[in-house]
């Protein structure tokens, strides 16, 4: 490079300022430059993630590709900050790789690239893209064959999310006659529903608050070690991540396990989980299909002019009242509902059905 070219490059560096010169590999003049690979990757990563819902689907795909059969999504918002912790029972990440997995082009899928409804997956860019667009992204806890807990924190003032984060979508039929999510805001819940429907039979997805996720894992996950065998463990950290909630002996230990795995809650909340006051969730797909069947019943009522007419809002409120009333039997006989009470309105009668968890 000659002196004239050196001067031109210096002028360019001065125009963009300081360390920004690290973005450029070569200056061609007339405003044209060749970006460094790292800068091109960073810009692509910014383009890959447009909203919080994109973060969720990338993390779900990442867990699926790690072989997870069960994925737990704990999320809540505090002001402009969205907290998202995803736990799974996949293959896990060695300690030496827990920071590097967020680097560009780092992947465990050397021989395969996965194509699904969301595009190509396996380029080693998913977690890199997530980190580039988030306030923070880290592996909270993971180990080979023990699953993973990954936490992402975003600022919704810079990485947007849907305003309505509480409404559940419904299921309909697409042009080919297959079930698809066809109504509802494109929020985090809908993202999880679409993923669960797409991966039906391959993996289950649960979504809720940190307390609900802890309560659900404590009740739903089948332990590989039980009873007296637990006494021979030096630490619950020897167990797969999702099994640690159930293995916690009391509220204090459950509180510690939850915090270690990235689920923020108080010790008082842990006591409520242990005492059964916080009920386990059903998986996303069963909640979605249950809601959709409820919508269908409402439509049928409006068509049957001979039947008693009850609005869906009133049916939902009545179902919640029935659930609270059932708690008397639940407390006395250690019973847990596996779903919301089903209210059926027909000519001359109202029927309420309580489905009991088979584990009781």
C-alpha positions as CSV (number, residue, x, y, z in Angstrom):
1,X,0.0,0.0,0.0
2,X,1.4,3.4,-1.0
3,X,1.6,6.6,1.0
4,X,-1.4,8.1,-0.9
5,X,-3.5,5.0,-0.2
6,X,-2.4,5.1,3.5
7,X,-3.5,8.7,3.7
8,X,-6.9,7.8,2.2
9,X,-7.4,5.0,4.7
10,X,-6.4,7.3,7.6
11,X,-8.9,9.9,6.4
12,X,-11.6,7.1,6.2
13,X,-10.8,5.9,9.7
14,X,-10.9,9.5,11.0
15,X,-14.3,9.9,9.4
16,X,-15.8,6.9,11.1
17,X,-13.9,7.4,14.3
18,X,-11.6,5.4,16.6
19,X,-12.3,1.7,17.0
20,X,-14.9,1.7,14.3
21,X,-12.0,1.1,11.9
22,X,-12.0,-2.5,13.1
23,X,-15.1,-3.0,11.1
24,X,-13.4,-2.5,7.8
25,X,-11.1,-4.9,6.0
26,X,-10.4,-2.8,2.9
27,X,-11.3,0.7,1.7
28,X,-12.1,0.9,-2.0
29,X,-12.7,4.7,-2.1
30,X,-15.8,6.5,-3.2
31,X,-17.6,5.3,-0.1
32,X,-17.1,1.6,-0.8
33,X,-15.5,-0.6,1.8
34,X,-15.1,-4.4,2.4
35,X,-16.4,-5.3,5.9
36,X,-14.5,-7.7,8.1
37,X,-16.1,-11.1,8.6
38,X,-16.9,-10.3,12.3
39,X,-18.7,-7.1,11.3
40,X,-20.7,-8.8,8.5
41,X,-21.7,-11.5,11.0
42,X,-22.8,-8.9,13.5
43,X,-25.0,-7.2,11.0
44,X,-26.5,-10.5,9.8
45,X,-27.2,-11.4,13.5
46,X,-29.0,-8.1,14.0
47,X,-31.2,-8.8,11.0
48,X,-32.0,-12.4,12.1
49,X,-33.7,-11.2,15.3
50,X,-36.3,-8.5,14.9
51,X,-38.4,-9.0,18.1
52,X,-38.5,-11.0,21.4
53,X,-40.6,-13.6,19.8
54,X,-37.7,-14.3,17.3
55,X,-35.5,-14.9,20.4
56,X,-37.9,-17.5,21.7
57,X,-38.2,-19.5,18.5
58,X,-34.4,-19.6,18.1
59,X,-34.0,-20.9,21.6
60,X,-36.7,-23.5,21.1
61,X,-35.1,-24.7,17.9
62,X,-31.7,-24.8,19.6
63,X,-33.2,-27.0,22.4
64,X,-34.9,-29.3,19.9
65,X,-31.7,-29.8,18.0
66,X,-30.0,-30.7,21.2
67,X,-32.4,-33.6,21.5
68,X,-34.7,-32.1,24.1
69,X,-37.9,-34.0,24.7
70,X,-39.2,-31.5,27.3
71,X,-38.7,-27.7,27.1
72,X,-39.7,-25.3,29.9
73,X,-40.1,-21.6,29.2
74,X,-40.1,-19.3,32.2
75,X,-40.7,-15.7,31.4
76,X,-41.9,-12.5,32.9
77,X,-41.5,-8.7,32.3
78,X,-40.4,-6.1,34.8
79,X,-40.8,-2.6,33.3
80,X,-39.0,-2.5,30.0
81,X,-37.0,-5.7,30.8
82,X,-38.1,-9.1,29.6
83,X,-36.6,-12.1,31.4
84,X,-36.6,-15.4,29.6
85,X,-35.2,-18.7,31.0
86,X,-35.4,-21.9,29.0
87,X,-34.7,-25.2,30.6
88,X,-34.5,-28.5,28.7
89,X,-33.5,-32.2,29.0
90,X,-31.3,-32.1,25.9
91,X,-27.7,-33.2,25.4
92,X,-26.3,-30.4,27.5
93,X,-23.2,-28.2,27.0
94,X,-19.7,-28.9,28.4
95,X,-18.4,-26.2,30.7
96,X,-15.6,-25.3,28.3
97,X,-18.2,-24.4,25.6
98,X,-20.7,-22.5,27.7
99,X,-19.4,-19.1,26.7
100,X,-18.2,-20.1,23.2
101,X,-21.7,-21.3,22.1
102,X,-22.6,-17.6,21.7
103,X,-19.8,-17.0,19.2
104,X,-20.6,-16.9,15.5
105,X,-20.4,-20.1,13.5
106,X,-20.1,-22.3,16.6
107,X,-22.3,-25.4,16.2
108,X,-22.6,-29.0,17.3
109,X,-24.2,-29.9,13.9
110,X,-21.2,-30.4,11.7
111,X,-22.8,-33.0,9.4
112,X,-26.3,-31.6,9.2
113,X,-28.3,-28.4,8.6
114,X,-31.9,-28.5,9.8
115,X,-34.6,-26.9,7.6
116,X,-37.9,-26.2,9.2
117,X,-40.8,-23.8,8.8
118,X,-38.6,-21.0,10.3
119,X,-35.8,-21.5,7.8
120,X,-32.3,-22.9,8.0
121,X,-30.9,-24.0,11.4
122,X,-27.4,-25.3,12.0
123,X,-25.2,-22.4,10.7
124,X,-24.0,-21.7,14.3
125,X,-25.6,-18.3,14.2
126,X,-28.7,-18.8,16.4
127,X,-27.3,-18.1,19.9
128,X,-24.9,-15.5,18.4
129,X,-27.9,-13.6,17.0
130,X,-29.7,-13.8,20.3
131,X,-26.8,-12.4,22.2
132,X,-26.2,-9.6,19.7
133,X,-29.8,-8.4,20.2
134,X,-30.2,-9.0,23.9
135,X,-29.0,-7.1,27.0
136,X,-27.4,-10.4,28.2
137,X,-27.5,-14.1,27.2
138,X,-25.8,-16.8,29.2
139,X,-25.8,-20.5,30.0
140,X,-27.0,-20.6,33.6
141,X,-26.3,-24.3,34.1
142,X,-25.6,-27.2,31.9
143,X,-23.6,-30.4,31.6
144,X,-23.4,-33.3,29.1
145,X,-26.5,-35.5,29.3
146,X,-28.0,-33.3,32.0
147,X,-29.8,-30.7,29.9
148,X,-29.4,-26.9,29.9
149,X,-30.7,-23.7,31.4
150,X,-30.2,-20.7,29.3
151,X,-31.3,-17.2,30.3
152,X,-31.8,-14.2,28.0
153,X,-32.6,-10.7,29.2
154,X,-33.9,-8.2,26.6
155,X,-34.8,-4.5,26.7
156,X,-38.2,-4.2,25.0
157,X,-37.6,-0.5,24.2
158,X,-34.9,-1.6,21.7
159,X,-36.0,-5.2,20.9
160,X,-39.8,-5.0,20.6
161,X,-42.4,-7.6,21.6
162,X,-46.1,-7.8,21.0
163,X,-48.1,-5.6,23.3
164,X,-50.6,-8.4,24.2
165,X,-48.6,-11.1,25.9
166,X,-51.5,-12.8,27.7
167,X,-53.9,-13.9,24.9
168,X,-53.8,-17.6,23.8
169,X,-54.3,-18.3,20.1
170,X,-56.7,-20.9,18.7
171,X,-56.3,-23.8,16.3
172,X,-58.0,-24.2,12.9
173,X,-57.4,-26.1,9.7
174,X,-55.1,-24.9,6.9
175,X,-55.7,-25.4,3.2
176,X,-54.4,-29.0,3.4
177,X,-56.7,-29.9,6.2
178,X,-54.0,-29.9,8.8
179,X,-54.2,-28.3,12.2
180,X,-52.5,-24.9,12.4
181,X,-52.5,-21.9,14.7
182,X,-54.7,-19.4,12.9
183,X,-55.9,-16.7,15.3
184,X,-54.4,-14.6,18.1
185,X,-51.6,-12.1,18.4
186,X,-48.1,-13.2,17.4
187,X,-46.8,-13.1,21.0
188,X,-44.5,-15.4,23.0
189,X,-47.4,-17.8,23.8
190,X,-48.3,-18.1,20.1
191,X,-44.6,-18.7,19.2
192,X,-44.5,-21.6,21.7
193,X,-47.9,-22.9,20.4
194,X,-46.7,-23.0,16.8
195,X,-43.5,-24.7,17.7
196,X,-45.3,-27.3,19.9
197,X,-47.8,-28.0,17.1
198,X,-45.0,-28.3,14.5
199,X,-42.9,-30.6,16.8
200,X,-45.9,-32.6,18.0
201,X,-44.9,-36.1,19.2
202,X,-41.2,-35.1,19.4
203,X,-41.0,-32.7,22.3
204,X,-43.4,-31.0,24.8
205,X,-43.3,-27.3,25.6
206,X,-44.4,-25.7,28.9
207,X,-44.7,-21.9,29.4
208,X,-45.4,-19.9,32.5
209,X,-43.9,-17.7,35.3
210,X,-40.7,-18.9,37.1
211,X,-42.9,-20.2,40.0
212,X,-45.3,-22.0,37.6
213,X,-42.4,-23.6,35.8
214,X,-40.7,-24.8,39.0
215,X,-44.0,-26.2,40.3
216,X,-44.6,-28.0,37.0
217,X,-41.1,-29.5,36.7
218,X,-41.5,-30.6,40.4
219,X,-44.7,-32.5,39.6
220,X,-44.4,-33.5,35.9
221,X,-40.7,-34.7,35.5
222,X,-40.2,-38.4,36.1
223,X,-37.1,-38.9,38.3
224,X,-34.4,-41.3,37.4
225,X,-33.3,-41.5,41.1
226,X,-35.8,-41.9,43.9
227,X,-36.2,-42.7,47.6
228,X,-33.1,-43.9,49.4
229,X,-30.9,-43.6,46.3
230,X,-31.0,-39.8,46.8
231,X,-29.2,-40.2,50.1
232,X,-26.1,-41.3,48.2
233,X,-25.9,-38.1,46.2
234,X,-23.3,-35.6,47.3
235,X,-25.3,-32.8,45.6
236,X,-28.5,-32.4,43.6
237,X,-26.1,-31.0,40.8
238,X,-25.4,-34.7,40.0
239,X,-29.0,-35.0,38.7
240,X,-30.3,-33.9,35.3
241,X,-31.4,-30.3,35.6
242,X,-35.2,-30.9,35.3
243,X,-35.1,-33.6,38.0
244,X,-33.6,-31.3,40.6
245,X,-36.9,-29.6,41.4
246,X,-38.6,-32.9,42.4
247,X,-35.6,-34.0,44.3
248,X,-35.5,-30.9,46.5
249,X,-36.4,-32.1,50.0
250,X,-38.1,-29.0,51.2
251,X,-39.0,-25.4,50.3
252,X,-35.5,-24.1,51.3
253,X,-33.8,-26.5,49.0
254,X,-36.3,-25.9,46.2
255,X,-35.6,-22.2,46.5
256,X,-31.9,-22.8,46.2
257,X,-32.3,-25.1,43.2
258,X,-34.6,-22.6,41.4
259,X,-32.2,-19.7,41.9
260,X,-29.3,-21.8,40.7
261,X,-31.2,-22.7,37.5
262,X,-32.2,-19.1,36.7
263,X,-35.7,-19.0,38.1
264,X,-36.2,-15.9,40.2
265,X,-38.6,-16.4,43.1
266,X,-38.9,-15.8,46.8
267,X,-38.5,-18.5,49.4
268,X,-42.1,-17.8,50.4
269,X,-43.1,-18.8,46.8
270,X,-41.1,-22.0,47.2
271,X,-43.1,-22.8,50.3
272,X,-46.3,-22.3,48.2
273,X,-45.1,-24.7,45.6
274,X,-44.2,-27.4,48.1
275,X,-47.6,-27.0,49.8
276,X,-49.4,-27.4,46.5
277,X,-50.8,-23.9,46.3
278,X,-49.2,-23.3,42.9
279,X,-50.5,-25.9,40.6
280,X,-48.5,-27.5,37.8
281,X,-49.2,-26.4,34.2
282,X,-50.3,-28.6,31.3
283,X,-48.1,-28.5,28.3
284,X,-48.7,-25.9,25.7
285,X,-50.3,-28.2,23.1
286,X,-52.9,-29.6,25.5
287,X,-53.7,-26.1,26.7
288,X,-54.0,-24.9,23.1
289,X,-56.3,-27.7,22.0
290,X,-58.4,-27.5,25.2
291,X,-58.9,-23.8,24.6
292,X,-59.8,-24.4,20.9
293,X,-62.3,-27.1,21.8
294,X,-63.8,-24.6,24.3
295,X,-64.2,-22.1,21.5
296,X,-66.0,-24.7,19.4
297,X,-68.5,-25.4,22.1
298,X,-69.3,-21.7,22.3
299,X,-70.0,-21.6,18.6
300,X,-72.2,-24.7,18.8
301,X,-74.3,-23.0,21.5
302,X,-75.1,-20.1,19.4
303,X,-76.3,-22.4,16.6
304,X,-78.6,-24.5,18.8
305,X,-81.6,-22.2,19.4
306,X,-83.2,-24.8,21.7
307,X,-80.3,-24.8,24.2
308,X,-79.6,-22.5,27.1
309,X,-77.4,-19.6,26.0
310,X,-74.4,-18.8,28.2
311,X,-71.6,-16.5,27.1
312,X,-68.0,-17.8,26.9
313,X,-66.9,-15.2,29.5
314,X,-69.5,-16.5,32.0
315,X,-68.5,-20.1,31.3
316,X,-64.9,-19.3,31.9
317,X,-65.7,-17.5,35.1
318,X,-67.9,-20.4,36.3
319,X,-65.1,-22.8,35.5
320,X,-62.7,-20.8,37.7
321,X,-65.2,-20.8,40.5
322,X,-65.6,-24.6,40.2
323,X,-61.8,-25.0,40.3
324,X,-61.6,-23.1,43.6
325,X,-64.4,-25.2,45.0
326,X,-62.6,-28.4,44.0
327,X,-59.7,-27.4,46.2
328,X,-61.6,-28.7,49.2
329,X,-61.6,-32.2,47.8
330,X,-58.0,-31.7,46.6
331,X,-56.7,-30.8,50.0
332,X,-58.5,-33.6,51.8
333,X,-57.7,-36.4,49.3
334,X,-54.5,-35.1,47.7
335,X,-56.0,-34.7,44.3
336,X,-54.8,-32.4,41.5
337,X,-56.8,-31.3,38.4
338,X,-55.0,-32.1,35.1
339,X,-57.0,-29.4,33.3
340,X,-59.5,-26.6,33.9
341,X,-63.0,-27.9,34.8
342,X,-65.0,-28.4,31.6
343,X,-68.4,-26.7,31.6
344,X,-70.9,-28.1,29.0
345,X,-74.2,-26.3,28.5
346,X,-77.0,-28.3,26.8
347,X,-80.7,-28.2,26.8
348,X,-82.0,-28.4,30.3
349,X,-78.7,-29.0,32.1
350,X,-75.2,-27.7,32.8
351,X,-72.5,-30.4,33.3
352,X,-69.1,-29.8,34.9
353,X,-66.3,-32.3,34.4
354,X,-63.2,-32.5,36.6
355,X,-60.3,-34.4,35.1
356,X,-57.9,-35.7,37.8
357,X,-54.2,-36.0,37.3
358,X,-53.4,-39.7,36.8
359,X,-50.4,-39.4,39.2
360,X,-52.8,-38.9,42.1
